[in-house]
Amino acid sequence: MAQFYPIGKLGTPWGPLERQEWLAKQSIQRSYQEEVLSKIQKLAGDFEVVQYGALSYDTEKYPLFALKTPGFGKTGKPLVLVTGGVHGYETSGVQGALRFLETRAKEYAADFDIMVAPCVSPWGYETVNRWNPNAVDPNRSFKKDTDSEEAAAVLKLVSSIELPVVLHMDLHETTDTDESEFRVAKAARDGKESHEPDVVPDGFYTVGDTENPQAEFQAAIIDAVRKVTHIAPPDPKGRIIGEPICQEGVINYPIKTFHVCSSIITGAKFVSTTEVYPDSPKVTDALCNEAQVAAVSGALEFVKQSIRAETATAQA
Ligand SMILES: [Zn+2]
């Protein structure tokens, strides 16, 4: 059954009035200050905290922060980027990134210089939204002349990194509201007649890059997360969110073409987008955060071993 959204006219893309109508229906549901900024403040003793911008919707309320391991970019260690909350409603993307900083980042700082931007879309975090206030999806907007200021701020931050980045992890969730709300809203916004319902995968999966799939790297992430939570099985057609799986728990996207956040580091050897499923009866919020931590840690472990193997080969 096709589903319809209560804003706009069937078959006509939204203009400014429909976007305003949509925005008027959004409301603050949780506090960026209490749930994110207070945690960043507590981490300031161990990490270098940099403000890389502020959202114009309310610059006082929505400052944007990244945390760096000490000496980031100056130690000669390989550089790592972790982004969370590109989709603000995907809670474990934000809280998992913070949890990684609280629990594991210091240990990996022995081998890597790590930068974490834990909450790219704080307005989306507070209103539990996929889009920004202009009904724009930041995770399709990582491109030149973007109309997402969330994406623009991250692109500017990344352009300030001078050395190559070896690993980028972008932390996301796939939720039941993707199906019940966001995909239906997207069809309406874009003037598409309807949204064909799909199955929400029950479990964790990753999205790699069609151009650079790195199967063993993705498998290492899946194996690390498996110790914490279950991996999403494909649907009867062998697909996850409509894409054929290329290996257990992994689908690939042409990430550059889609302008997703995982495409922002040109030439990064290892990139992955994590997708935690928070609506499973088998998980808790804490478990979802731990799944994100396991994904980042599993990726770092794999990259560490891979660099060691390369160095050993070079020296042999
Ligand atoms: Zn997402």
Boltz pocket constraint, residues with backbone or C-beta under 6 A from the ligand:
constraints:
  - pocket:
      binder: B
      contacts: [[A, 87], [A, 90], [A, 139], [A, 171], [A, 172], [A, 173]]
      max_distance: 6.0
